[in-house]
Amino acid sequence: MAYMDFMGEIAKIKSRVFDLYTYEKGDEVKPLIVLSPKTSFRNEMYPEYKANRKEKENNIEGIGQLKDLIMDRLSKLVIYVEGVEADDIVNYMARAHGTLVAAIDKDVIHANPTHVFNYNKQQWISPKPQFQIERWYLIQALWGDYTDNIKGAKGVGEKTAIKIVDALTEPKFEDIVDNFKDYYEALMNYRLVRMDQFDGTRIKLWGDWVNE
């Protein structure tokens, strides 16, 4: 039943692509289903990453069986990379290939350079220009992310994070470091929230270029 519901949602999302493009005879939409592994490179950096989700996810009856069924029956449409989260792969596909995205996660929506279909709200969201994406990463690093168990800068919530970044003329990582305990805490948060560290074959953490 869950599998059939899933396929129904895929069909609905495919049909909404023609909200953006004029349909012509012979046109088709090829969906790609991106799945996340149990752990990613972020867990290696920060073992407590998503620790608050584990029990909840383990209690969702049948979710493991549904993933296995998708992998088995739809293998040609599935993208799965060990150690790399679906969000990172989706962001790479959008950056490298202009792929349209269907998601409800605020992180994906704020950091996506192509159209995103929010299938909860049933609406398309316009692509984000790079300066807005960079601004979002800074805000997210300062604010943290409760759902992913990422603790932001001490005493900084959403409104304060936005205020800090909006006060900067040309916001960049170096401008937010002083809000953290030290440089390494700031760098850790920044690497945890960025979704552009997968280049299609490997993970290259933000800032690694400094050592090259």
MOKA-V528444 format. One record per run of one state. SS is the DSSP state (H for helix, E for strand, - for the rest). FROM is the first residue (numbers start at 1). TO is the last residue. Records with the same first field share a line. If there is no record, write none. Layout:
SS->FROM-TO / FROM-TO
This chain:
-->1-1 / 20-32 / 36-39 / 46-53 / 59-62 / 74-74 / 81-82 / 84-85 / 98-100 / 103-105 / 111-115 / 119-122 / 126-129 / 149-149 / 152-157 / 167-172 / 176-176 / 180-182 / 194-197 / 199-202 / 204-207 / 212-212
H->2-19 / 41-45 / 54-58 / 63-73 / 75-77 / 86-97 / 106-110 / 130-143 / 146-148 / 158-166 / 173-175 / 177-179 / 183-193 / 208-211
E->33-35 / 40-40 / 78-80 / 83-83 / 101-102 / 116-118 / 123-125 / 144-145 / 150-151 / 198-198 / 203-203
